[in-house]
Amino acid sequence: MPWTGKDTRVPGVQGRQLAQGKSHPRKRLYRSRAHSNPLNDSHFPVPAHPQDFDWATYYPAFFGGASASHDEAAPSTSAGAATASTSAAAPADAAAPPAGSAEQPLVRFADVGCGFGGLLIRLSPLYPDTLMVGMELRDRVTEYVKERIAALRREEPGKYDNVSCIRTNAQKYLPNYFAKGQLQKLFFLFPDPHFKKANHRRRIINTTLLDEYAYILAVGGIIYTITDVQELGDWMRDKLESHPLFERISDDELAADPAANLLETATEEGQKVARNGGKTWRSVYRRIAST
Ligand SMILES: C[S@@+](CC[C@H](N)C(=O)[O-])C[C@H]1O[C@@H](n2cnc3c(N)ncnc32)[C@H](O)[C@@H]1O
């Protein structure tokens, strides 16, 4: 049986909320420590291969099932499943879908360290036929995002079926979730800065991890980064600039990219920075073919 990714240790916050008649999760009930150490070995199951993961549980409407909350049982993957390839309705910048199985829709966008999920919620209606996933290390925050999406699905049937969230350590396990060339867009919005020099190795953009991101991105796929910490902004730009498989996308080109225009304000962290009048540093790069 495929692994469903359910973390049975997550407390039943939703149950308590629903019992109180609340349909949307309240963020304050899901707060946890601001930072987790991404080098720690956390105790949650990880699929050995992307195909071992039970994606249908997360996107039932795309796998031949009705729109459902994340906690409902997964329908089977098979005939009649909608495809998640880029649709005609998707903005023109979306990369051509890389090879995938005709039967199994594939996730094409990943928001790494998605926090409370603001970007996913904004992207969902812009690319309604594209599956996208948030990947978040903190279990209570992951739970919040899942409940937020479930509430939106209940409120607006037929919408938000293409977004979901997984608890995982993206610095260790991305290739366990995505096959070579699968992703079209990879987002790193306001990643933890790890200020101390001794902790720079914990940064989620570094040369070794860029090799991994290049592996799971399709040629033509895009990596988006933004931060309000100038030193980290320079660091991410330098690492991307010196990597042979990425080329910078100009601001002119980005002006026509709906996803790029969400980077500053779609997420909770971005909104906090904007409220405080903070500056941001954005680096967006395209995955290019090796020569
Ligand atoms: C500063 S917050 C930014 C959240 C969100 N992107 C935003 O802009 O609001 C960074 C997030 O990355 C998550 N994170 C850090 N390391 C991670 C990892 N290795 N894998 C997945 N998530 C991670 C943290 O738990 C935190 O929620």
The ligand as a Gaussian input file, in Angstrom:
#p B3LYP/6-31G(d) Opt

LIG

0 1
 C       10.871000      32.448000       7.178000
 S        9.725000      31.216000       6.826000
 C        9.023000      31.715000       5.250000
 C        7.735000      31.025000       4.977000
 C        7.046000      31.405000       3.651000
 N        7.857000      31.019000       2.512000
 C        6.709000      32.860000       3.604000
 O        7.294000      33.572000       2.781000
 O        5.854000      33.278000       4.403000
 C       10.731000      29.836000       6.302000
 C        9.957000      28.534000       6.328000
 O       10.758000      27.496000       5.794000
 C       10.552000      26.325000       6.552000
 N       11.715000      25.466000       6.378000
 C       12.974000      25.702000       6.802000
 N       13.796000      24.704000       6.437000
 C       13.034000      23.816000       5.748000
 C       13.294000      22.570000       5.138000
 N       14.520000      22.054000       5.151000
 N       12.282000      21.924000       4.524000
 C       11.025000      22.457000       4.509000
 N       10.725000      23.636000       5.096000
 C       11.705000      24.304000       5.701000
 C       10.379000      26.848000       7.962000
 O        9.736000      25.930000       8.820000
 C        9.562000      28.102000       7.731000
 O        8.186000      27.852000       7.746000

